[in-house]
Amino acid sequence: MLKQIIRVAASVMVLAAANAAHAQAARDTISIVGSSTVYPFTTTVAEQFGRQGKFKTPKVESTGTGGGIKLFCMGVGPQYPDVANASRRMNLAEFESCSKAGVTDIIEIKIGFDGLTIAHSKKAKPMALTRKQVYLALAKQIPDPSNPTSMIPNPYRLWSDIDKSLPKTKIEVLGPPPTSGTRDSFHELYMENGCRSYPWINTLRSQDERRFKRVCHTIRDDGGYIEAGENDNLIVQKIEANPTALGIFGYSFLEENLAQIEAVKIEGYMPTFETISNNTYPASRPLFIYVKKAHMKVIPGMNEFVSEYLSDKAVGAEGYLAERGLVPQPKADLAKTRADVKAQKLFRP
C-alpha cells in the first residue's frame, strides 16, 4: 500500500512539473501592461521588434501605471505580465507588494523623458500659469488668504478669482484618475510645488509627511477637476467642445494633437523637446519600463526586446521614439542605463 501511495505521489509530481513546463512553453508572446503615457512608445518598439520576424509582436495593454504595476506584481510565471510601463518610479509600497508575491528580481529601465503639460483647445486664447496658481485652482483646501497658516475649502470658481490677470472663465480641468502615473506626477510636479510656496507647508513636509500629502495632494471634487480616465483622446474631444476647459497630457500626446490643442505656458516656459531635455520646463519627468529578471530566460525574445528598446535607432537622439515625442536621455545617462541592464542590476526603491 505504501509503495502504491509513493508511486501515485511521484506520478502527480511528474504531471505537475510537466504541466508547469507546458505552461511556460505555451506563451511565446511578451506581455506588457501599464502607463498610458508610455504605451505609444512601447507599442512602437513592439511593432518594430515584431517586423524583424524572429519573435512574435509583444502584446501591449494600456492599464495606467498603478494598475499595470499591480498586475506585474501579482507573481512570477507565464500567467503574469513580463513588463510594466510606468510614467513614474515604482514606489516602496508597490515594491513590497511585488516582493510578497515572489517578484523580487526587477530590472528598472529609464527610457527617456516626458513633459507633463496642461493644454487647451486651439479655439481658446493663449494662457500662462504658475504651479502655485494650478495648486490654488485644484486643491480641495487652500491656505486662508487672511490667515495663510490655516486651511479653508477652496473658494475659487473662476481663474480670475485667483489672479485678476487670468481669464474670467470657470475653473474646469480634465485629468487622469488616481491609478494613473500621470496623476502621481501631477501631484509631485504641480500640486506639491505650488503647495510648498507657503513656508509653513514646506516645513510640514519634514515634520508630518502624511499631513503634507493630504494638504498638497487632495484634489477638489466639486467639478473644478474632472477625472477623465486613461483615454487622452476623450480629453481632447471634451476640451474641443468646451474651449474654456483645460486638459492634462504628456508631451508626446500634445505633439500628436497640435492641430487641436495648444499648451499652456508654465512659469514662462512652453513644453518643447529642448526645454524638457535641458530641464528648463518646470514639469519634466522620467519614464520607465520594469522587467522581471525571472522571465528574461524563459519568455522568448525578452532579451532581444529590451535590446531593441535601448538601441540608438529607438531611443537615440534621432531614433524613431524621438519622432513619437519621447525626449531622449543624455548620452552618458543612456550609457549607464545600458550598462546597468547588461549587468542585470536589480531595482531598489
N, C-alpha and C positions, 0 to 999 in steps of 0.2 A: 504493500500500500504506500509506504514511504517513497519507494522508488518511482511509483506512478505519479505521486504528487510532485516529485522533483522534476520528472520528465515534462509534466504539464506546465510547471512554472518556467522551465527552461524554454519551452515552446512559446509561451506567452512573451517572454523577454525577447526572443528572436523576432517574433512577429512585430512587437512594439518597435524594435530597432529598425526593422525593415520598413515599417510604416513611416517612421521618422525620416529615414533616408529618402524614401519616396517623396515625402512632403517637401524636403529640402530641394530635391531634384526637380519637383513638379513646377516650381516657379522659376522661369528663365527670363523674367522681365523685372527690372529695377522699379521699386515702388517708392514714390516721393510724395510727401504731403507738406502743408504749411502755408507760409505767408503769401497773401495775395500780391504784395509788392514784389517779392522775389519770383513769384510764379512765372511771369513772362520771360524772365532771364533763364530760369531753369528749363522752361518749355523749349526755348530756342536752342539751348545746349542739347537737350534731349533729341530734338529733331535733327540737328547736325550729326549727333552721335549715331542715331538710327540710320541715317543715309549712308553711313560707311559700310553697312551691310554685314558686319561681323556679329553684331548683337541686336536684339530687338529694341525698338524705341522705348525708353522708360515711360512709365505711367506717372503723370504728374497731376496732383489734385490741389486745388486752392481751398484750404480749410481755415485760413488765418494762422498766425504764428502760435498763439496759445493752444488752439485746437490741434494743430499739427504736432507740436511738441508732446501734447498729451497722448496722441496716438503713437508717436515714436517711442515714448517712454513706457508703453504697456508691456514690452517684453522683447526677447530675442527669439528669432525664428522666422520662417517664411510667411507666417500669418500676420507679421507686423512690418511696418514700413522700414525701409533701409536708410532713408534720408529725410531730414526735416529742413525746409526752407524757413528762415527767420529774419524778420526786419529789426530784430534787437538781439542782444545776447541772451542765451538761456540763463535763467536766474537760479539761485541756490535751491529754492523750493522745488523747481522742476527737475534739477539735477538729482536731488534727494529722492524724488518720486521715481526717476529713472533707475537709480541705484537699488531701490527696494524691489523693483521688478526684474532685477538682474541685468539691466542695461548699464554696465559700469564702465565700459571702454568706448568713449565717444571722442571723435575727432572733430574739432571746430575748424571751419574753413571760412575765412573772410574773403568775400568775392569782390568787394568794391564798396562804393559809397552811393548814397541817395540823399536828396534834399527833401525834407518834409515841407510841402508847400500849402499855402492857402490860396484859393483861386475863386474867381467869379466869372460870370458869363461875359463874353466879349461885348454884349449889348450894354453892359454897365460901364460907368465911368471908372477910370483907374483909381486904385485905393492903396493907401500906405498905412501900416500899423506897426506898433511896437509889441513886444511879447507881454509887457505889462498890460497894455490895452486888451490883448487877447484874453489874458487871465481875468481881467475885470469884466469882460463880456460874458465869459463862460463858466466861471466858478459859481458853485451853489451859494456859497457865502463869501463875502469880501470884507476887508477891513473897513470899519466905520469911518467915513471921511471926517467926521467931527471928533473921533477918538480912535485913531488908527490901530491901537493895541487891543481893540475889541472887534468881534465879528458880527455882521448883520446879514440877513438874507439879501441876495443880490437884487438891488432895486432898479437896475438898468434895463430898459426895454429898447431904447434906440442907441445907435452908435454915438450919436451926438450927446447923449446923456453922459457918456464917459469923457468926451472931449468935444468941444464945440466945433473944432476943425474937421471932425468926422461927419460922414453923411447923416442926414436926418432920416434914417431908414431903420426898420426893425432889425434887431439882432437875431439872425437865423443862420446857423452854421450846421451843415450836414457833414457827419464824420463817422469814423469806424466804431464798432461795438467794443466792449471790454475784452473780448477774446483776441482782438487784433493786435499784432505787434506795432502797427501804426498808431493805435490808441496809446500804447505804452510809451512810444517815442514822443507822441504829442504831449503827454504828461510831463515827460522829462525835459523836452526841448522848448516847449512853450509855457505850460502852466507853472512848472517849478521855477523857471527863470523869472517869469513875471511876478510870481508869489514872493520870491526871495528879494525883490526890490524893496520890500518892507523889512527893515533891520531886525525887528523882533521875531519875524517869521524865519528869517535867515538863521538867527541864533537858535531857534527852536529845532532846526534840523539836527543839531548835535546833542540837544537836550532831551528831545522826545520825538524820535523819528516817526512813530506811529501817528502822533497828532499832526506832525508836519505834513505827512502824506494825506491825512484826512482833510487838512486845510487847503492843501495845494492841488490835490488830485480829484476832489469831488466835483463832478460836473453838474451844472444846473439841469433840472428835469421839468422845467416849466415851458418848454418849447423853444428856448433860445438855442439849445443844442439838440439836433435830431440824429439819432442813430440810424445809419443807412445801410447796415450790413456790410458784407465784404465786397459788394458789387460796385466798383468805382464808376462803371458806365451808367448805373442808375443815378448816381450823384450828379454826373454831367447832365443827364436829362432833366433832373429837377432844378438845377441852377440855371439851365437854359430857359426853362418855363418860368422861373422866378428870378429875374436878373439882380434883385437886391440880396439874394441869398449867397452865402459863401460855401465852399466845399474844401475838405482836407484831402490832399493827394500826395503820393510820392512823385518825385520829379520826373521819373520815366513816364508815368501816366500823363502828367501835364504835357510833356513833349509830344506824346502821341495824339493829343487833343487840342493843339494850339489853334485850330480853326474855330473851336467852340468856346474855349476858356482862356483866361489870362491870369497870371499870378499876381497876388498882392505883394507889394514891396514890403519887406520886413526889416525895420531899423535901417532903412536906406539902401538895402541890397535886394536885387532881384535874384531868384534862383537860376543860375546858369551852370553850364559844365565847368566853367572856370571858377566861379565863386564857391561852388561846392568842393571842387578838388583842392582849392587853396584855403578852405575853411573860413573864408570871409562871410559866406552866407551863414546866418546865425543858427539855422536849423538843419545842418547836415548830419548824417548818421551812417554807421557802417551796416552792411548787410552780410548775412552768413548762410551757410548750409552746415548741418550737423550730420555726421556719418557714423554708422555703427561699425566699429572695427571687426566685430564678430561676423559681420556679413560680407566683409571685403573679399574673403577667400571662398565664400560659399555661393553667393548670388552672381551668376555670370555677368561679366562686364563692369563690375563695380570699380575696380582699379582703373580701367580704361575710361570710364565715365568721368571720374574725378580728374584724371589727366587731361581730358578734353576741356573740362570746366576751367582748369587753371592754365590752359595753353595761351600763348600770346595771341593766337588767332581768335580766342574767345574773350579774354579779359585784358588783353594788351591795350595800349593807348589807341590803337586803330583797329581793335578787334570788333567782331560782329555784335558783341553786347554793348559796346560803346555806341554803336548805331541805334541800339534799342533804348538808350538813355542811362545805362549804367556808367557811373563815374569811376574810372579805374583807380587802383591803388598806385602810389608812387612805386617806382621800380624796386627800390630797396625793401619796401614792405611786402611787395609781391614775392620777391626772392625769399624772404623769411617765411611767408606763408607756405610756399612750395617746399622749403627745407623742413618745416615742422610736419607737413603732411607726409613727406618721404620718410621721415623718422617715426611716423605714426605717433606723434606726440599727443598725449591724451588731454582732453579738456578738463579743467578745474575752474569753477566759478570764483 
